[in-house]
Amino acid sequence: MKFFALLFVAAAAIAAPGATNQDQNQDLAPYVPCPGPIQDTPLCCGDVIDGFSFQCQSPPTPPASATDFTAVCAAILPLAKRPRCCSFRIGGLGVICVNPIGVFALEGEDDAPRG
């Protein structure tokens, strides 16, 4: 009987490290703003009209989180830009764009919140 009690305690101790808080797992996993497969290009864009984003450019640094992605894009001048996930970019135009994971649409945008 003591053997089974000891076996149970040992099994619980082995299993316990794998049971972590979901927030802790998110901190360990890299932030993937645009998991694709269609809108898989992270961009910082200006105006958004019907799925097209204007004045788009790649973020200067890879975003570490949704908040970081928003801050990185907002710091791009002359006009603050919004983080977007687009199918592709032609010049400064982002085509078929949506909000990245964890970034919510502004009032008037058609995108549903992702995340």
C-alpha positions, 0 to 999 in steps of 0.5 A: 500500500505504501508503494502505491502511495509513493508511486502516486506522489511521484507521478504527481510530482512528474506531471506537475511541472507540465501544468502551467498557467496559460499566461506563462505559456504565452510569455514563453512562446514567441508572438505570431501576429499573423499566423496565416495562411492567407494574411500572413504578412505583418505590416504597419499601415495608415488608412484602412478602406475595405480590406486595403491598407495604405502607406504600408511598411514592414515593422522596423523590429519584429513585434514581441506582443500585440501591445508592442506591435501597436506601439512600434507602428504608432511610432512610425512618422510622419503619420502614426500607423496601425498594425495589420496582417495582409496577404501581400504588399504592392508598393505601399498598398497592403492587400486583403488586410485584417487586424493581427492577433490581440489587436482590436479594430478601431471604431469604423473598421470592419475587422472583427477582433482577433485574439 
